[in-house]
């Protein structure tokens, strides 16, 4: 038995020792398990015949590696929502103090994302939201708007329940009291995960479309000149053809196949806001 890295050898549920090791077994079938903390367990059945040598060589996968290797790159749930798998990585969020329109709390932070995660490729639409929350059916495919963070968290819990996961968000007497870190169910993505999903070819840019202040044509549903008579603030010399919301597929997705990274609706994230978070350059 050889494994990389070394692991414990269980034969017929009995601990035999650690790899590498030569073991003599009686003729017949045997259940073999290779175990190491932090790695996915390997289980197999071997058949031993008289005067037969068998070599077992296994490269163990970390739990993350195993999870990614066994997970589809895209996944569609029961409500027609499509999710894309993102691998762990590093992302820098915030901005330099010299950047235009920079807020005081937008300090630069380096974040290590150490677990794979799925992200919905489109905003949840009104019809899906109504079905998930057992509301009066709506046929609209416009993205759902005018909901609170609590509404979004409760919707995530209902999606978890639909697939047999434990709730990520914990409520008591209808009041949010915390999170269940062991849950593998649905949740909102964090600010850092949102930035990671928004990277252009794995590179960080000032704006979702690049580093230029000039907004490219058709980049997304923003407050262009269509809203001159509706809102006091609008973007000059930009037009997207929509006064209000648009379907999530009205504009092309970004380079990571995620729609509405720019515009259409504001999005809730699993994070907090503070202007006193002064830890410039720290890693998390």
N, C-alpha and C positions, 0 to 999 in steps of 0.2 A: 504494500500500500504506500503510495506517494501522493502528497498533496502540496499545493503551493497557495498559501502558506501552510505550515503544519497544522493538523487538526486532530481531534480525538476520534478514535475508531470505535463504533458500536456495532456488534454483531449479534443479531437476534436480541436487541435491546440491552445487551451487556457490554459495559465499557471494557475494551481489550487493551487499549494503550493509545499512543500517539504515533502519527506518521513521522518519518518513514519507518516501516516495520514489516518484517516477513512473518506471516501467520500460517500455521498449519490447521486446516479445517477438515472435519469428516465429510465423506461423500454425501451429497444432497444439496438442497436449496437453502440459502441463507439470506436474511435481510441485513443489509449493510447501511449504516448511517455515518456520515462524516460531519462533525460539528465543530464550530469555532465561534466564539462570541463575536458578534458584529458582522458575521458572514451568513449567507444563505445555506441552510442545511442541504446536503446531498444525500438522497435516498436511492438505493438500487437493490435489485435482487441478483444474486450470483448463483450459478450452479457448479458444484464441484464434482468432477469425475475422478476415478482412480488414476493416480500418477499424472495429474494435470496441473500445470502451473498457470496462474492467472495474474496478470498485472493490472492494478487499478491506479490510474494516473488522473488526478483531477486538479483543475485550477479553480479554487473557490472564488465566488463572487461576493463582493460586499453587498449589504442589504440594498443599497442604492443601485448598484450595478444589476443585481437580480431583478429589482423592481422595474428598472428601465428595459432590461432585455425581455421581460415577460409582458410589458405593457404596449398596446398599440400606439402608433404615432398620433393617430386621431381616433376619437371616440364619440359616438352619438348616443345621447341618453333617450329616455322614453318620451321626452317632450320635443324631440327634434333638435335639441341644442348640440352643436358640434364643438368638441374641445380638442385642443392641440397640446401635445406633450412637450414640455421644455425641460432640458437637462440642467443640472446644477451648474453654477458659474459665479463669476464675480461681476459686480456692477458698481459704478461710482455715481452717486446722486448728489444733487445740490449744484451750486454754481459759484464761480469766482466773484469776489466782491466788486470787481471792475465791470461785470456784465450788466448790460442795460436792464432796467425794470426788475432788478434782483431784490427780493424781499429779505429782511433781516434774518429770518430763520432758515434761509436756503443755503446753509453751510454745506461744504463738501464732506461727504461721508462715503467710506468704502464698505460695501456690504458683500458678504459671502453667502450665497444661496446654496445650501448644502443638501437640499432634497429636491428631487424632480417634482414637477407640479403641472397640472393641466390648466389651460385658460380657455374660456369660451371664445370662439372666433368672432362672434357677433354679440351685440347687446341683446338682452332678453326682450322679446317683443310683448305687446299687450295681450295677445292671445295666449302665449305661453304662461305669462304671469297669472292670468285669470285661471287657467287650468291647474297650475301648481297650487294656487291658494284657494281653490274651490269657490271662485267668485263667478258672477254672472258671465257667461261666455262672451268673449269679444273676438271678432274676426280680424281685427286690425293687426297688421304685421309691423306697424310702427314701433320703435323701441319704447318701452315703458318709462314714463317720467313721473315726476311729482310723488316720489316715495321717500320715506325717511331711511336713515341708516338702519334703524330697528326693523323696518319693513324688509330691507334687503337681507339682514341677518336671519330673520324668521323664514324667508323664502329659501335661503341656503339650507336651513335645517330641514325644511320639507323635502327638498331635493335629496338630502342625505337619507331621510326616512324612506323615501321611495325606493332606494337601492339597498336598504338594509344596513346603512352606516349609522354609527352613533352621532348625535348632534355635536357640531363643533361649537356652536354658541349656546351658552347655558342661561336659561331664564328661570326665575322663581317668582311666582305670582305675577306673571307677565312682565317682570322687570329684568333687564339684562344684568347679570351678576359676574360673568366671566366667560372663559373658554375652556374647552376640553382638549388639551394638547395631544391626547392619544387618539383623537378622532381622525379617521382617514376620509371623512366626508367632505361636503362642499363648504366653502368659505369664500369671502371676498379676498382678492389678491392684495398684497401689501404695496406700498408706494414703490419700494425697491423692485419688487417683481414687475410692477407696471413699467418702470423705467427699463428693466431688463428685456421685457417683451417689445419695447419700443426701439431697441438698438437697431441701427441700420448697418447691416453686414458686420455685426459685433462691434461697431464703433459708436462712441458717444458723440452726439451732436447737440448744439444749442437748442434747436427746434426739432420737432418730430420729422420734419421734411429735410433737415440739413442745417447749415450754419448761416444761410442768407436770411435777412429780414424780409426779403421779397417772397410772398407766398405763391408757390407755383399754382397754375391753373388746375382746378379740379382736385385739389389736395383733400378737401373735406367740406362738410357742412358747417361753415362758419358764419358769423354775422357780417355778410357782405352787403353790397349796396342795395340788395333786395329789401333790407329792413330799415331803410332810411326813414320811412314814414311810420315805423313801429317802435324802434328803439333810438335813444339819443346817441348811443355809441355804436359805431359800425366801422368796417374796414374799407377804406377808400381803395378804389381800383381793383376790388376783388368781387367776383360774382360766382355763386355756386348754383343758382336756380331755385333755391328753397328759402321761403320766408321763415319756416319753422322746422320741425323735425323732418327727417327723411328716412326711408328704409335703410337698414344697416348695410345693404349691399349696393346702395346708390353710388358709392365711390369705391375705388379700388382698395384692397387691403394693403397694409404695409409689407415690407420685405419678409416679415415673419408670418404672413397670412392672417393677420388680425385686423378686423374692420373697425372703423370709427376711432382709431387712436387719436385722430385730430377731429375735434368738433362733434356736432350733433347733440350730445348730451354731456353734462358733467357726470362723473362716475365716482361712486363710493369706493373706498379702499379699506382694508383691514389695518388701520394705523391710527395714530393720534396726532394732534397738532399742538405745537408749543413754540413760542417765540423765545423761550429761554433754553433751548436745546443747543447749547454752545460747546460742541465737541468737535471742532474743525479738524478734519483729516483722520478721525478715528475709524477703526474697522470694527464691524459687528458681524 
